[in-house]
Amino acid sequence: MHSKQRSGAVARLERRLPESRFPAGVTAPTIAVLVLLGLLTGMTAILVRVPAEPGPPAAAVEAQQRLTTATGNAIGNSATAFANDLRTLAAQDIAIEQSLPRILGNHASWRGIAVLDANRAPVAAAGRPLQLTALPATITAPVLLPLAADGSLPVLAAIPMSAGRILVAAAELRPLGVDLDSRHGEILAFGTASGTVVLSRGAAPDSLSNESRTALNTALRQGAANQSGAIPAGEGMLVAYAPVTSGALATPLGFGAAALFQVADEDVLPTSSGLVAALALFAVSMLVAAVLLGSLVVPLRRLRADALTVASGGLGTKVRTGGPREVRRIAQALAWCQASLRAKEVPAKNGGRALPAVVAVTLAALLVLSWSVWVLLAFGRSDATVPEAVLRATRAQAEATAEGVQRSLNDAVADVGAAAALGDDPAVLRPVLEAMIAGNPRYRSVYLAGADGVPVVRAGREPMRTTAPLPAEAGLRQDNTSGRLPVVYASAPVPGKDSRLVAEVDIDHLITLLHRGTGEVRLVDDGWRTIADTHGYLAFEPLTEPALRTTTEKARDDATSAVGEVAGSRSVVTAAPVAGGSAGKLGWKLVQHQRAGDLSLAGNDIRRGAQLVALLGIGTAALLFGWHYFVVVVPLRRIAGIAGRMTGHGRAEVIYPERADQIGTIASCLELCRQAVETGARRLGRDRRPRGAATDRTRRLQPVSQARRARRPRAGHGM
């Protein structure tokens, strides 16, 4: 019966001391941290996971895909340039009819050219006969059509002229040169929507295995359908495909480009690496739970139960003193209050040799922090090894980008040569120059210059070339090696005249071509000065990085690649010469670099995942320590300090609860016991709390009976 009464008293006092729910309380930080560690364990198993079957490096696949896309775009740009050149020639109108043989001689890739009258009858023609039946019935705007393939990629272009006449020409489109290993079945092919190969470089299509041939035909059909991607082709082969298209063409040409390459599988860590890291974190989580629950949460909850029992009048109940130093001090203070109320003296103790609560919190945080550091060192410290397949793919891509620049520059020489052949009559030349500017983004300014180099007839922006006499022979020139912007121009002499036709190349157009590469791509001249850069630059900024200069020096005839340190980061550096024709005389080289850590490799994915989970682990350790320290350790340490003084000579010090949680309940119960020691055991079981703020200065008041006697008037006074 007595036990039931005591339990009821404890329950009543507990109801009078309400406690907030989550996230308050001594168990909330521990529960939250354990939940976060559980989530982090799952993330570790996923993000630090090594694929069971790695397959080809994603970086190599992406590089081959970009190379195939660049090849398709080069074909489309070649078709666009052909149509623009024909549009420029059409601006000559009547004068063109006598110049067809000369025009055909200036364009090696053109098959034939003709001028048709309003009845589609040839007025003048040169070269091979044209397939005029392929032309539409009505031509009111420029038309570009693919022709029946015969081992090449021919297109037919038609431009309307005055008096109903039509300028028609056929040309063979030129694919980029790609480094292929035909001995291992590598091939670059172009085909139609039916999957038929119309042009190929490298291995013969008939020599491929059935699986590779099927994959190649599928890729060509997908590319002709204006799609791009990559699919496996068996036996360590991969085929990437892309459409033959250009933004300047109104309609696709209906061709697809496909490149079949040999790509070896990537070497990665053992497949159990991610599982080991996750299991290690699970073990750490169990240790953290054991440390926090055993050293902090369980002792505090036990102390709370004993404090409620003593504060409700259970003076015969033994107070348990296990746990950290602060818990023991408070428990001893409760035991001291019991002994004082029972008129039994007990010696005051200071908690013995028990460790403070902050040690348990620090140990738990260090466990999580140590795991994070281990994961960072074991999996997230260095970039993945760059496979040879990636280096080869970047070399091929750099060669293709350099060839695109070379073609654009050489085409500029051909354009000015064809325009210069028209003579220096401003009336004839002006519409041609305006057509060159309007139809080709390659040029910023086109003009006819006199013997002194001063522009006479101009189209486009203001010339930037230094005004000086121009060279007698046709070709490309770099006008400056310092200044605000590089000036590169193509020039050609006007036959029988002292004047020259000049076309200044737009540097922004060169930068657009460089964007076909990967990472940061730049053009440098023979003095290591930057001509163009994809990531912003100062004109003629010197190439100073040792890894870039070393790799560029090696790229004399062919592209070369290496792994070196650029700007403090391990990077893949590739360089290729801009060689061939007039462009080769400039001495330019293309150099590109990309951080090895940014490559799409399984090793880099593991490294990034390890860095992420390690960072989250460090954050969890900080949260664990901070939450426990400020919500549990600091209030507990304050109450323990008061409890230690209470057993000595600090019985007048009021104990205020800081929060409505378990520690606040312990503080309230200890305050009730302190008041009971001062005023008697009848104070136990009541929840009257001190008024005012915790920072108010405590004053000891006189007993009520003495205060009343002091205010009562003496006999005989006031009569």
Sequence and secondary structure as in RCSB ss.txt:
>XXXX:A:sequence
MHSKQRSGAVARLERRLPESRFPAGVTAPTIAVLVLLGLLTGMTAILVRVPAEPGPPAAAVEAQQRLTTATGNAI
GNSATAFANDLRTLAAQDIAIEQSLPRILGNHASWRGIAVLDANRAPVAAAGRPLQLTALPATITAPVLLPLAAD
GSLPVLAAIPMSAGRILVAAAELRPLGVDLDSRHGEILAFGTASGTVVLSRGAAPDSLSNESRTALNTALRQGAA
NQSGAIPAGEGMLVAYAPVTSGALATPLGFGAAALFQVADEDVLPTSSGLVAALALFAVSMLVAAVLLGSLVVPL
RRLRADALTVASGGLGTKVRTGGPREVRRIAQALAWCQASLRAKEVPAKNGGRALPAVVAVTLAALLVLSWSVWV
LLAFGRSDATVPEAVLRATRAQAEATAEGVQRSLNDAVADVGAAAALGDDPAVLRPVLEAMIAGNPRYRSVYLAG
ADGVPVVRAGREPMRTTAPLPAEAGLRQDNTSGRLPVVYASAPVPGKDSRLVAEVDIDHLITLLHRGTGEVRLVD
DGWRTIADTHGYLAFEPLTEPALRTTTEKARDDATSAVGEVAGSRSVVTAAPVAGGSAGKLGWKLVQHQRAGDLS
LAGNDIRRGAQLVALLGIGTAALLFGWHYFVVVVPLRRIAGIAGRMTGHGRAEVIYPERADQIGTIASCLELCRQ
AVETGARRLGRDRRPRGAATDRTRRLQPVSQARRARRPRAGHGM
>XXXX:A:secstr
 HHHHHHHHHHHHHHHS    TTSSSSHHHHHHHHHHHHHHHHHHHHT   SS  S HHHHHHHHHHHHHHHHHH
HHHHHHHHHHHHHHHTTGGGGGG HHHHHHH TTEEEEEEE TTS EEEEEES   GGGS S  SS EEEE   S
SS EEEEEEE GGG EEEEEEE         GGGT EEEEE TT  EEEEEES GGGS HHHHHHHHHHHHHHHT
T  EEEEEETTEEEEEEE   TT SS  S EEEEEEE        TTHHHHHHHHHHHHHHHHHHHHIIIIIHHH
HHHHHHHHHHHTT TTS     SSHHHHHHHHHHHHHHHHHTT        TT   HHHHHHHHHHHHHHHHHHH
HHHHSSS     HHHHHHHHHHHHHHHHHHHHHHHHHHHHHHHHHTT S HHHHHHHHHHHHHH TTEEEEEEE 
TTS EEEEEES   S SS   SS EEEE  SSSSS  EEEEEE TTSS EEEEEE HHHHHHHHTTSSSEEEEE 
TTSBEEEETT   TT B   HHHHHHHHH SSS EEEEEEETTEEEEEEEEE  SHHHHTTT EEEEEEEGGGS 
 HHHHHHHHHHHHHHHHHHHHHHHHHHHIIIIIHHHHHHHHHHHHHTTT TT     SSSSHHHHHHHHHHHHHH
HHHH GGGTT      S TTS       HHHHHHHHS  TTTT 
